[in-house]
């Protein structure tokens, strides 16, 4: 499988979980916009079997390189982002939950899930878009959610893109994040307002916003429940003093973006 095929598969998997994303893309294109993806985000645990470095392997094999590391102390996460020598390919942002900062109970629950995963499956090129690789009860999901919404999300959704991101700089109809947000709200989409609807600023060379996650019905071992799935993000980048476009991420902003999947 080529990297382009994997990225296409990831998008197709993603819009099944987040139908709003395709609706928004259609609205943008109807206004004559070219929709370019800035980055794709993935979630995992910092367990040796499924760490960021493990999930990143197929991307590294396909020509991506690591170009940034991030700490999210409040959310107890670490992350890395990867870029490709072909600038037309989206950046990949992979975060991991720092298990050692949580209770023995959460660690036992997460370890019981990870033990179910076949090593051969993890080594497959498209593992990052393979879905949930373990059995899961609704009880376990809610026990994880009490300590970490992030852990609960990964337990239920598994390995699928958490979000894709529209690169605002390439849109023809919008130049300001606030105007884009107004357009989305006028069309009935709910936005993440944690920390304000617009995260970041020109001073940190990045502004972002996002929808709230769609809701989907998930089949657990014992029953089905409707839970948050994925969200759609929007990013406007600014030039650095050296004239190059900023390609990194702002931890303070991303910290609030993570809350787009918070259980309500």
matplotlib code that plots the C-alpha trace (Angstrom):
import matplotlib.pyplot as plt

x = [0.0, 1.3, 1.1, -1.5, -3.7, -3.4, -4.3, -7.3, -8.4, -8.0, -10.3, -12.9, -12.8, -13.0, -16.1, -18.0, -17.3, -17.7, -20.3, -20.2, -16.8, -18.0, -20.9, -18.6, -16.2, -19.2, -20.3, -16.8, -16.5, -20.0, -18.5, -15.6, -13.0, -10.2, -10.1, -6.6, -5.8, -3.3, -2.8, -4.3, -4.3, -4.1, -4.4, -2.7, -1.2, 2.5, 2.6, 5.7, 3.5, 1.5, 3.5, 3.7, 6.9, 5.2, 2.2, 4.5, 6.5, 4.5, 4.7, 8.5, 8.8, 6.9, 9.2, 7.8, 10.2, 9.7, 9.6, 8.2, 7.5, 4.8, 3.8, 0.3, 0.7, -3.0, -4.2, -1.2, -0.3, 2.8, 2.8, 5.0, 4.3, 5.7, 6.1, 6.8, 9.4, 6.4, 4.8, 1.5, 1.0, -0.6, 1.3, 0.7, 0.1, 0.3, -0.4, -0.1, -1.6, 1.1, -0.2, 2.2, 0.4, -2.9, -4.2, -3.4, -7.0, -6.8, -3.4, -4.9, -7.8, -5.7, -3.2, -6.0, -7.0, -3.5, -2.8, -5.5, -3.7, -1.8, 1.7, 1.4, -1.6, 0.3, 3.0, 0.5, 1.0, -2.6, -2.9, -3.4, -6.7, -7.8, -10.3, -10.7, -8.4, -9.8, -13.0, -14.6, -17.5, -19.5, -18.6, -14.8, -15.4, -17.2, -14.6, -11.9, -13.9, -14.1, -10.3, -9.6, -11.9, -8.9, -8.4, -12.1, -12.1, -9.2, -10.7, -14.0, -12.8, -9.4, -7.0, -8.8, -8.1, -9.3, -9.5, -8.6, -7.9, -8.9, -5.9, -7.6, -4.8, -5.8, -9.5, -10.7, -13.8, -12.4, -9.3, -10.3, -11.0, -13.8, -15.6, -15.3, -16.7, -19.7, -20.3, -20.2, -22.6, -25.0, -25.2, -25.9, -22.5, -21.6, -18.1, -15.7, -15.8, -13.4, -10.8, -12.8, -13.9, -10.6, -7.5, -4.1, -3.2, -0.9, 1.6, 2.1, 1.8, -1.2, -5.0, -7.3, -11.0, -12.9, -16.4, -17.6, -17.3, -20.1, -22.0, -22.1, -23.5, -20.8, -21.2, -19.7, -19.5, -22.7, -24.7, -24.6, -24.3, -24.1, -20.7, -18.6, -16.5, -14.4, -14.3, -13.2, -10.5, -9.6, -6.1, -4.7, -0.9, 1.3, 4.7, 7.7, 10.1, 12.3, 9.5, 8.8, 5.3, 5.0, 4.5, 4.3, 1.6, 0.8, 0.4, -1.8, -4.3, -4.2, -4.9, -8.3, -8.9, -8.6, -11.8, -13.8, -14.5, -15.3, -18.4, -21.3]
y = [0.0, 3.5, 6.4, 8.1, 5.0, 5.0, 8.7, 8.1, 5.1, 7.2, 9.9, 7.4, 5.8, 9.2, 10.5, 7.4, 8.5, 12.2, 12.8, 16.5, 16.7, 15.7, 18.1, 21.0, 20.1, 20.1, 23.5, 24.9, 23.4, 24.8, 28.2, 27.5, 26.6, 24.1, 22.2, 21.2, 19.1, 20.6, 17.6, 14.4, 13.5, 10.1, 9.0, 6.2, 5.2, 5.4, 1.7, 0.2, -1.9, 1.0, 4.2, 7.2, 5.8, 2.5, 4.2, 6.5, 3.7, 3.4, 7.2, 7.2, 4.3, 6.4, 9.4, 11.4, 12.8, 13.9, 17.7, 18.7, 17.4, 18.6, 18.3, 18.6, 18.6, 19.2, 16.4, 14.1, 13.7, 13.9, 14.3, 14.5, 15.8, 14.5, 16.1, 14.7, 15.9, 16.3, 19.4, 18.5, 15.6, 16.5, 16.6, 13.8, 14.6, 11.7, 12.0, 9.4, 9.2, 9.1, 6.0, 6.3, 9.5, 7.6, 5.2, 1.5, 0.9, 2.8, 1.1, -2.4, -1.7, -0.3, -3.1, -5.7, -4.1, -3.9, -7.5, -8.5, -6.9, -9.2, -8.0, -8.9, -6.6, -3.7, -4.1, -3.8, -0.6, 0.5, -0.3, 3.4, 3.2, -0.3, 0.5, -1.1, -4.1, -5.4, -6.5, -3.8, -3.6, -0.4, -0.7, -0.6, 2.4, 4.4, 3.4, 4.8, 7.9, 8.8, 9.4, 10.2, 11.1, 10.5, 6.9, 6.2, 7.5, 5.4, 2.3, 2.7, 4.0, 2.4, 3.3, 5.7, 9.4, 11.6, 14.6, 16.0, 19.7, 22.3, 24.5, 27.9, 29.6, 27.7, 28.6, 31.3, 32.4, 32.8, 34.4, 34.9, 32.0, 34.0, 34.4, 30.7, 30.0, 32.2, 30.5, 27.1, 28.1, 29.6, 26.2, 24.5, 23.1, 23.2, 24.6, 23.9, 27.0, 25.8, 28.6, 30.6, 29.5, 30.8, 29.2, 30.8, 34.1, 35.6, 36.1, 32.3, 32.0, 29.7, 30.1, 27.1, 26.2, 23.0, 21.5, 19.4, 15.7, 14.0, 11.3, 7.7, 4.4, 2.1, -1.6, -2.7, -6.3, -6.0, -3.3, -0.3, 3.3, 6.7, 8.4, 11.2, 10.2, 12.6, 16.3, 18.6, 21.2, 24.4, 26.0, 29.3, 29.5, 32.6, 33.4, 33.4, 36.3, 34.4, 34.4, 30.7, 29.4, 28.1, 24.3, 23.4, 23.3, 25.3, 23.2, 25.7, 25.8, 22.0, 21.4, 23.0, 21.4, 18.0, 18.8, 18.6, 14.9, 15.4, 13.5, 15.8]
z = [0.0, -0.9, 1.5, -0.8, -0.6, 3.2, 3.5, 1.2, 3.4, 6.5, 5.1, 4.0, 7.5, 9.1, 7.3, 8.4, 12.0, 11.3, 8.6, 9.3, 7.8, 4.3, 4.6, 5.5, 2.6, 0.3, 1.5, 1.0, -2.5, -3.5, -2.7, -5.1, -2.5, -2.9, 0.4, 1.4, 4.5, 6.9, 9.2, 10.4, 14.2, 15.7, 19.4, 21.3, 24.6, 25.6, 26.1, 24.4, 22.2, 20.9, 21.5, 19.2, 17.8, 16.9, 15.3, 13.3, 11.7, 8.4, 7.9, 8.5, 6.0, 3.5, 3.7, 6.7, 9.3, 12.9, 13.2, 16.6, 20.1, 22.5, 26.2, 27.4, 31.2, 32.1, 29.8, 30.7, 27.0, 24.9, 21.1, 18.0, 14.5, 11.3, 7.9, 4.4, 2.0, -0.4, 1.1, -0.6, 1.8, 5.2, 8.4, 10.9, 14.5, 16.9, 20.7, 23.5, 27.0, 29.7, 31.5, 34.4, 35.5, 36.1, 38.6, 38.9, 37.9, 34.6, 33.9, 34.5, 32.3, 29.4, 29.7, 29.6, 26.2, 24.8, 25.7, 23.2, 20.3, 17.9, 17.2, 13.5, 13.2, 14.7, 12.1, 9.2, 7.2, 7.8, 11.5, 12.2, 10.5, 11.5, 14.2, 17.6, 18.0, 21.3, 23.0, 25.2, 27.5, 28.1, 31.8, 31.0, 28.7, 31.4, 34.1, 31.8, 31.1, 34.8, 34.7, 31.1, 28.2, 26.0, 27.3, 26.8, 23.3, 22.2, 24.0, 22.0, 18.6, 18.5, 15.7, 13.4, 12.6, 15.5, 13.2, 9.8, 9.4, 6.8, 5.9, 5.9, 4.0, 0.9, 1.0, -1.4, 0.5, 4.0, 5.3, 9.0, 11.4, 13.0, 9.6, 8.9, 12.4, 11.7, 8.4, 10.1, 12.9, 10.4, 8.8, 12.1, 13.1, 16.8, 17.6, 20.5, 22.6, 25.3, 25.6, 23.0, 19.6, 18.1, 19.7, 19.2, 17.6, 14.9, 17.7, 18.0, 14.2, 14.4, 14.8, 15.1, 15.7, 15.5, 15.5, 18.4, 17.7, 15.9, 17.9, 16.6, 17.9, 19.1, 19.7, 23.0, 24.0, 26.2, 24.4, 22.0, 23.1, 21.4, 22.1, 20.7, 17.7, 15.6, 14.9, 12.1, 12.7, 10.9, 10.9, 9.7, 9.7, 9.7, 8.4, 10.7, 10.8, 8.3, 5.8, 6.1, 7.1, 10.6, 10.4, 14.1, 16.7, 19.8, 22.9, 24.7, 21.8, 21.1, 24.7, 24.3, 20.9, 22.5, 24.4, 21.1, 22.0, 25.7, 26.9, 27.5]

ax = plt.figure().add_subplot(projection="3d")
ax.plot(x, y, z, "-o")
ax.set_aspect("equal")
plt.show()
